[in-house]
Amino acid sequence: MRRVGVIVALGALLGLLGGVVTAAPALARGPKWQPVPDGSVTLTGFCAFDVLLAVPVAKEYFKELKASDGTTTLLATGSVRISVTNLETGKTIVENVPGSSKVTEYSDGSALLMTRGRIGFILPPADAARFGLPPLSVITGRVTQTYSPDGTLTSSSLHGHVQVDICAALS
């Protein structure tokens, strides 16, 4: 569940969250929607300069669903606006990223992340290079990622396009 928490924390900071409820009817009777905490974080090593990522508008909500087979699904929905600032120059961009996401962690510890819509997207620089995507971006479309039980990103597919390369926009 810790891996899911890390994935969701990054997603919340970049507006990955929104909800498409495709869970089984037994899961749909589950818990109420809860607010996602907002905040800011300084990111080092994602761009050629440090950036401050803030969430000035965070009206997001999540719901955690647990199945009898040990699978946990986290759904999220809401309205998000992110602000990213180049800490060297002070240049800032603000993006509306109200996309949707669903994170499923299986009983073996592996996980599946699915997003759709206009989303803020973050990848560690090594994974960004491996999949040919910018480490910080705004993407329109669908993204599907799989994670191994040890938390390693094993696959990432984008069906859409990169609208904003944040590092390039702040250079």
N, C-alpha and C positions, 0 to 999 in steps of 0.2 A: 504494500500500500504506500510505502515511502516513495517509490518510483513514481507512482501516480501523482502523489503530492507535488513532487518536483516538476513533473510535466505540467500539472495544472497551475502551479505558481508561475512558471514562465508564460504559460498561456494567458493567465489572468493579467499579467503585466503587459502583454502585447495584444490584448483583445482577442485572443483566440476563442474566447468563449461565446457561446450562444447555444441554442438547443434544438436538436432534432430528436424528438422522442420516438425511437423505433424499438423500444424494449418490449418484451413480452407482456401481456396483460397482467400477469402476476406481479411483475416488477412495477407496472404503472400505478398500482395501488399504494406504492411505497410512501416515503417521507415527503414533507413539504419542501418547497423551494427555499433556499437559504441565501443571504447576501454573500457575495465574494468579497473578501477584504481588498481594499485598494492600497496603493503605496507607490514608492519610487525606489529605483535601484541604479547604482552606477555600474556600467558594463565596461570592462577592460578587456582588450584583445579581440573584440568583435570587428572594430573598425581600426584604422590607422591612428585613431585618437580615442580617448575615453568619451563615453556618452552617458548622459543622465536620462533615464527612461522614467517618465512619470505618467500617471493616469489621472488627468484632471476631471474626467467624467467616467464614473464607474457605476453603472446601474445594472450590474450583472447578478445573476442568481444561479445557484447550482443545486443539484439533487444527486445524492448517492444512492444507488440501488444495489442490493446484494441478492444473488441467486443461491439456491440450495447447493449448486455444484461448486461453490467457492468463487464464482466470478463476481467481480465488482464493476459496476458501470457508473461513471460520473457524467452527468449531462449538465450543460450550462446554457444559459440564454441571457440576453440583455443588450444594453447599449453601452458602448465603450468608445472613448476618445483617448488617444495616446499623444504624448508630447515627448519628443526626443531632441536633446540638446547636445551639440558638440561642445565639450567642456573647455577646449582650447580657444575657440573663436566666439562662443556664445550663440552661434546660429542655431535656431530652433525650427522644427517642423511639427505640425499638429495634424494627425490623421484620424478620421472616423473609421473604426474597425469593428462593426457590429456582427461579425461572422458567428457561426455556430460550431460547437465541438462536442465530441463524445469520446471519452476515454474508457476503454475496457481493459481491466487487468484480470487475467485468467488465473486459475488456481496454481499453475506452475510458476507464476511470477512474470510471465511474458505479458506484453501489453500491446494494444492497438489504439492509435489516435486517429480520429477522422474529423476533419474540419471542412467547412464549406462557407462560401460567401466572401466578403471582403474581410481579410484577417491580417493581424499583425503576426509576423512569423520570425522566429529566432532559431538559429542552428549554431551549435559550436563551430568555430572556424574550420576545423578538420572535416567535420561532416558536411559543411557548406561546400567545401572544395570537392569532396567526394561525390556529391550529388549535383554539382554545377549550379548552385543557388547562392545568392548573397546571404551572409550571416544574419543580417537584419533587413527585413523587407516588409512591404505590404503586398499581399497576394490576393488576387481575385480568382475564385474557382474552388476546386476540391483538392485537399491534401490528405493522403493516407500514409501513416508511418507505422512500422512495427518495431517493437523493442524486445530483445531477448530477456530471459529471466534476470541476467546480471545488469540490465539497464542499458545495454549497448543498442544503439540505433542500427537496425539491420536492413531496413528498406524505407525509402521515401519516394512517393510518386506525386507529381503535381499535374492536375488536369485543369489548366487555366494559365494564367500568366502573372509575372511579377509587375505590379503597377509602379511601385516605388522601391528603388534600392536606397535604403536609408543612409548608408555610409556615403554613397555617391552624392546624394542630395545634400548632405551636411558638409561635404568637402569644400 
